[in-house]
Amino acid sequence: MSAESWCYALSRRLNLMEIEPELAIRALREALQKYPRFEAYGPKLIARTLFQGHALMLAYAVQPPRDDPDAWEFQNSVVKTYQNLAGVS
């Protein structure tokens, strides 16, 4: 397979996901009620494209400390709430 045909095949397999801004804001607000200190880091929900599909995750304006035990739980809270609101899994 040539490089050009491989790139074309890859581009057809990627399933780009658009995040609905209103639902992302609602999910962030809900998670920030439980973890208010993360608001200072400027979290934003993003969809990272993978080889097959996508992954929802948080991007930060300022990275929170790596040793913060709640960073993972905060991200999970935002992602799961967004998935429930948007009806995606």
N, C-alpha and C positions, 0 to 999 in steps of 0.2 A: 504494500500500500504506500502510495506516495505521501509525502508530508502534507501536500495540499489536500488530498482526499481524507487524510487522517484528521486534519484540523476541521474540515467540513463535517465529518462524522461526529467529532467531539462537540462541535457547536450545536448540532442537532440534538445531542443527548443531554446537554445542560438544560436544566429546568430552572429558569430564573424566577425568583420569588420577589414580589413587591410587598413591602410592609405597608399596611394601612396606618397612616400617621395617627388618626384619632384613637385607634385601638392600642397602638403602641404607647401613647400618652396615658391612656387609662391603665394599662398594665404597669407602667412605671409608677404612676401615682399610688396604685394599690400596694406595690412592693415597698415604696418609700414610706408608707405609713408604718410598716413593720421595721424597716431599716433606714430611718431618716438621715443618718450620717452619710449615706452614699450620694445624696443629692449634691454635695460639695464637689464630687468628682465628675459631674456632668455626664451621667450615663445616657446612652442612646442605643436602642435596639436596632440591630443590623442582621441581614441575612448574608451569610458567607457562602458563596457557591463552592460546592465540592465536585469531585469527578462525577458523582451521581447524586443529584439533588442539591440540598442546601442544609445549612445549620444556622439556627437562630442563636445569637449571642449578643453580649453587650460590648460596646466600644465606649471608651471613656475619654473625656477631654484631658483629664489628669488621672493617671493610673493609681488606683487605690493600693495600699500596702499589700504585698504578696502574702504576708503572714496573717492578714485579717481572716479569722475563721468564718466570718459571715459573707465574704465576697462571693463564694460559690453558691451559697444559699440565696443570696439576693438575686444573682443572675438566674438561677433556676426558678425563683418566684416570678420574675418578670416574664421569662420565656413560657412557663406553663400557663400563666394568666393570659398572655397574648394568644397562645394556641387555643385556649378555651373560648376566648372572646371571638376569635376569627374562625373557629370551627376547623382548625387544621391540626395535624398531628406530626 
